[in-house]
Amino acid sequence: MTPTQLHLLHATRRHFFSQCFVGLGGLALADLLSPTGLHAAPGSVSERPLAPKRPHFAPKAKRVVYLFMSGAPSQFETWLWRPKLRELDGQATPDSFLDGKRFAFMEQFTKQRPKLLGPQRDFRRHGQSGIWVSEVFPHMAGIVDDLSLIYTLKTENFNHAPAKLFFSTGSTRYGRPSMGSWITYGLGSESQNLPAFVVLRSGKQNLMGGANIWGSGFLPTTYQGVEFLRSADPIPNLSSPPGFSAERQAARVSAIRELNLARLAEVGDPEISTRIAAYELAHHMQTSGPELMDLSSESQATLDLYGAEPGKSTFANNCLVARRLLERGTRFVQLYHTGWDHHGNRVNNLADKLDEVALDVDRASAALVTDLKQRGLLDDTLVIWGGEFGRTPMGEIKELPGRNHHIENFPMWFAGGGIKPGQTIGEVDELGFFITKDPVEVYDVQATILHLLGLDHTKLTFRHQGRDFRLTDVAGRLIEPLLA
């Protein structure tokens, strides 16, 4: 055997890739610089992790905006009218409602049997669909014919952080990928200049669960949500330092990219692809980011529609930014607004605090649906509104009216791409405690969202620790009445 043959025999594929004359780093660089790439096979080192991917089947929706009401709105003061509960206000809760059930803050219910608490707001029917809506939502009442309202969601955990995690990741424990991450992993991004998955927060209280509810878990971190901060500088560090020219910045990014591509070709670590994509995106966002956040380019009529005030950190501003993100190719936008945990204390109650938080979100939630519809975007945009669980028909023994956490039923509405509008789904008993028809699990919601985006929830999987994981775990069915 010649020395050359002996050398080839002992050369590894890694050595070949790192020492070949052309270099896979150069090929990967060419792919990144090309708008369409080299159409490499899935899994190759030259693949751009956020490149658009084909769905499993034709989608009804191309993008999602999820308006999450953190703290769990009371259905009895928002979407579920129960006249019988008002009639029995102040009476002792039947034993059958409490036996064998668990609630948050159980000691309150064991010390003294709770009394039923009638609805604290009036309701009226609205639209051609005749859907009941509380007086706290005068603007959303005007769009009910565009909505599909589910009364019968149920969940597994009555504590805020794990309940939010469950809605987002399909698990009550930290470490699983969020829904936005799964969707970005499955479909990629339509935008090279903005993140595929963006998170916007508002409200006066902390968000229980934190960044884990939009994390990528065991998926590559390129798929995690990007939070825009609640400040005058929502996307920090976009501007180059003084004296650092655009040409110098581009040269620096290019040099770092070359080094990362060489390392990627050598070791094949997907986190290096994440790093490359992050640098590229940050460079593009130096131009696209300020333009995105400049709401002064919107007409006064649009600002008035949302109740938006440029420069402020509000739910209304976030809804308008969400529409601008969707227009520019962002796949999944998640809005969180805190302040819905109405137990009956001075900070959170069904008296003045309910009115305050409803005022924060009502106009802008309706405006987002209206604006998307006017711009021809609602037909292929899925809009979702809801919290992590519901509230009990009995009150809590406190200084102001409030309700405990309730996982047996709560409402959620959908609008837009692939949704049958102007209807309600499911029924609950006359006191609003138990579901009597068409229960809907959280896994069903997740499966249906993926379906509307053209993804089969049983096929969107990622191998981790020897097992194929998916968002819906081993459950989930389509909510057929919801689909157009």
N, C-alpha and C positions, 0 to 999 in steps of 0.2 A: 504493500500500500504506500502510495507516494505521500510526502508531507502535506501536500494540498488536500488530498483525499482524507487524511487523518484529521486535518483542521476542520474540514466540512463535517466530518462525522461527529465531532465534539461541539460544534457550534450550535447554540440554542437559537430558537426562533427570536428570542429577545435580542440576542447579539446581532442576528441578521437585520432585524428591523432598525436597530440603533446605528448600525454601521453601513447599511446600504447607501449607495451613492445618491440616489434621488431623495430618500428619507420620507418616512410616513408623516413626519412633522410638516413637511412641505405640502403633502397631499391634504392633510387635515386643515392646514392654513388656507389652501385654495378653496376647500369646502366652506370654511367659515366666511371667506370673503365673497363667495358666490351667493347670490340671492336664492338660487335653487339648489345649490350643493352639487355633489357628484353622484347623487342617487345611490349612495353606498348601501350595502345590505345592512339590515338592522343589526345593531350590536358592534359594528365595526368602529375602530378608533376614530374614523373621520366623521362619524355621525354627529350632527348638532343635536344636543339633547332636547332642545325646545323647538325643533323643526316641526311644522304641521304634520300630523299623522292622519291616516284615514280611519274613520269610525268603523265599527262593525257592520253598520247598516245606515241607510239614509236617515239623517237626524231631522227632528222637527225644530230644534233650537240649536243655535250656534254658540250661545254665550249665556251666562247666568249672573244675576245680581240677587243676593240673598240679604234681606233686611232682618237681622236677628235682634229681637227685643230681649235684651239680657236682664234676667231677674224674674221672668215669667209673668206676663200680663194676666190679670184675672179675666177669665172668659165671661164672668157674670156682669162685668162692667164694660165689656168691649163688644163681643160678637155673639154671645149666647143669651138670648132672652128667656127667662124662666119666671112667668107670672105666678106659678104655684109657690115658688121659693119666696117671692115677695109676700104672698098671702100668709105663709107660715113663719114669717120673720119673728125671731125671738123665741120660738118654741124649741124644746129639747130635741137634739138630733136622735133619730131612731137608732136603737142598738144594732140593727142589721147593717147600718152604714159603717159602724166602727169595729165590730167584732172581726178579729183576724187581720185587720188592716194596720199598716204602719205609716206614720207621718213624720215629717220633720218636727222637732220640738214636741215629742210625744208627752213629755211631763205635763204640759199644759192641759192636754186632753185627759190624762189620768187623774189629775188633781180634781178637776171639775168638768163634768160632761159639757161639751161645747153646745152652743145654741145655733140654730140656723140663722144665717144672715141674708136677708133679702137683697136683691140688686140695689146698688147705691146710685144708679143712674137710670134715666128713662131711655126707652128704645122706640124706634119707629121703623116701619118697612120702607125700603127705598128701591128705586129702579123698576124696570119692567119685571125683573126677577122677584121682587118683593122680599128681598133679604133683610132680616132684622139687623139694625146697626145702632150702637149706643150713641147718645148725644155727644160723647167726647170725640167722635170721629166725623164731624160734618163734611170734611173734604173726601175722606175715603168712602163715605156714604154715596158720593156722587159718581164713583167708579165701580159700584158693585156689579154692574152688568158685564164688566170685563173680568171679574174675579170668579174663581172656583173655590168655595169656602168649605174646608173639611172640619167638622165638629169633633171627630172621634179619634184624634191622635192619642196614643198611649205610650208610655215610656217605662224604663226599668228602675231609675234611681231618682230619689227625691231631694238630693243635694245639688246645689248649683254647678259646681265645677265638674263633677263626674257626669251630670246630665248634659252639660254643654259638650263635653268630650264625646259622649255617646252620639249626639246628633252630628258632630263633625267628623268623627273617626270610626264610628261603629263599635267603640269600646269605651268602657268607663275608666280605663287605666291609661296612663301616659305611655307614649311610645309608638302609637299607630299613626299612619299618614292621615291627614285631613282630607275631606271631600274635594276641596279645591286642588290639593296635591294629586289625588288620584285622577281627577279630570285633566289636569295639565300633563300628567304622565301619559294618559291615554290618548290625548288629542294634540298635545303640543301647543304652540302659540301662533297666532296670526300676525303678531307684531314683533318686529325686530328692535323697536325703539322704546317699548314699555314692558313692564313685567306681565307675565301671563296670568298671575294670581295676585290680587291686591287686596289688602285689608285696610279699612277705614273705621276709626273708633270715634265715638262722641258720648256725651253724658257726663254727669258730675261724679259718678262713683267708679270704683275700680271694677275691672272686668275679671271675674273669677274664672280661673283656668288659664289665663294669660296666653302667651305665645304658643303654648302646646296645642291650642285648638285650631291653629292654622299651620302647624309644623308639618314636615314631610316624613316624620317617623323614620322607618327603615328604608324609604325611598331615597334616592340621591337628593341632596339638599337643593339642587337646582329647581326642584318642584315645590318648595315651600312657599308660603305666602310672603309677600313683601308689604310690610306695614308702612303707610304714610303717616308721619307723626302728627300729633295734635298741637301744632305750633305755627308760628309765622313762617317757619322754614320746614315744611312737611317732608321734603326730601333733602336731608342734610348733605353737605359737602359736594354739591353739584358744581359749584363754581371753582375754577382753577385758582391757585394762590396768585397773589400779585406778581407780575413779572414772568409768569409761566404761560407762554404762548400756546395757541392751539396746535401749532406745528410740533412744538416740543412735547406737548401732551400726547399727540398722536404717535410720535416716535417712541415715547415711553411705553404706551399701551402695546404697540407692535412688538417691542423688544420683549416685554413680559410674556406676551402671547407666544412668541417663538420659543422661549424657554419652557413654557408650560406644555406646548405641543410636543417638544422633544421628549419631555418627561412622560407625557401621555403615551407616546409611541413606545417608550421603553418599558413601562410598567402596566399600562392599560387600566389605571385606577379611574373609575367613573367620576370621582370627586374632583379630578383634575379637569374633566370636561365641564363640571359645574363652575370651577374657578375661571376657566376661559370664558364661559358664557356670561358670568357675572361681570368680568372686566369689560367685555364687549357691550353688555347692556348698559353698564354705568357710563361708558363713553357716549353711547347714543343718547342717554337720558340727559346729558349736559345740555342738549339742544331741545329734546322733546319734553323734558320734565317741567321747566319753567312755563312753556307754552300751555301745557296741560293744566297747570294749577292757576293760570291767569284767568279768573272768572270775569274780569272786566271786559273780555271780548264777547261775552254773552249779552243779548239784548236786555233792556230793562224789563220787557214783558216776560222774558224767561226767568230772570231773577225774581220778579214778583210772583210768578207761578209757583216757584219752589219756596219762596220766603228766604232766599239766600242773601247773605251779606258778605261780599268779598273781604277776605282778611280775617274772618272769624272761624272758630272751630265749632261747627254746628252740624247737626244731622242734615239739615237742609243743604248746606254747602257740600257735605259728603255725597248726598244723593245726586247733586249736579255734577260733581267730579266723577261719580260712578258712571253717569251717562256719557261723559266725555271719554272715559276709559273704554267703555264698550264700543263707542264709535271708532276708536283708534286701534281696536283689535285685541284688547285684553279679554281673556277667556272667562275668568271667574272673579267677581268682585263681591267681597263679604263686608257688610256694614254691621257694626255692633253699636247699639245704643243702650246704655245702662239706665237704671232708675225705676225698674218695674217690680221690685221685690216688696210688695205692699203688705206688710205684716200688721201695721196698725200703730207704729210708733211715730214720733215727731218727724223723723227723717223719711220714712216710707209708710204711706197710708193711702186709703181709698177716699180721703177727703181732698185736701188741696194738692197733695203730691201727685195724685193720679191726673188731675187736670194739667199740672205742669208738664209731666212727661208726655201726655197725649198731645198737648200743644206743640211739643218739640217735633213730633214725628208725623202728625196727621197730614198737614198740608204737603209736606215734601214727599211722603209715600205715595199720595194720590198724584202729585205732580210728575213723579218719575214715570208712572204708568201712562199718564196722559201725554207726556213729552215724547216718550218712546213711540207711542201710537201715532202721534202727529208726524214724526220723522220716518215712519215706515219701518221701525226697528222692533216693534213689539211682536210682530208675527214670528220672528226667529230669536227672540230674547225671552228667557224664562225668568220671571220675577217671583220671589218667594218672601213671605212675611210671617214671622212667628217667633215664639220663645222656646225655652227648654222643657217646660211642663206647664200645668195649669194651677188653679187655686180651688180650695175646698168650698163647698156650699155653706159650711158653718164658719162662723167668725172666730177670731182669736180674742181672748180676754185681755184687752189692752185699752189704753186711754182713747184711741181713735179707731175707726173701723178698719179692719184688715182681715186677710185670709191666709191660711196655711198652704203649704205646697201640696199639690195633688197630681198624681201620675196616672190616674184612671181615665181621664179624658181632658183634652184641651184643643183649641182651634188653631188653624193655620190656613193661610190663603195663597193661591197660586194665580199667576196671570201670564199671558203671552204664549210663546212658542209651544204648540202641541196641546194646549190646555182647552178644555171645553168650558166656555165662560158662562156666567150668569146662573150658577147652580150652587146648591149645598149638597154635601155628601155626609152620610151617617146620621144617626139619631142617638140621643141620650135620654135618660129618664126625666120625669117632670121636675125633679129637684137638681138635676145636673150632676149627679154623682156617678152613675154607671152608664156604660155604653149599652144600647139596646139593639143597634143595627150598624153593620159595616165598620168594625174596628180597624184601625190603621196603625201598624207598627212603624217605629223609626226606620227600621231596615227597609220597609216598603217605600218610604219616602226617598231613601237613598237610591234604591233600585230604579224607581220611576224617574228621578232626575237624570241618572245615567242613561236610561232608555231614551229619554227625550233628546239627549245629546248624541244618540246613535251608538251607545255603548251597552253591550250585554254585561250586566253586573256579575254574571257567573264566569265570564271570560276575561274580565279585566283583573288580572292577577299579577302578583310579584312574589318570586321565590325568596323566602327568608327563613333561615334556620331549618332547612329541610322541608318546609311546607309552603304551599301556594296560598298566600294570603289574598283577601279581597276586602273591599270596603264593607260589604254586607255579610261578612263572615260565612256562615252556612245557612243564612236565612234570606228573607227579602222576596217580595212578589210585587208585580205591577199593580198600581191603583187604577184599575181599568176604568171606573166611572170618571176619573179625572181627565182621561185622554180624549182629545177631539177625534 
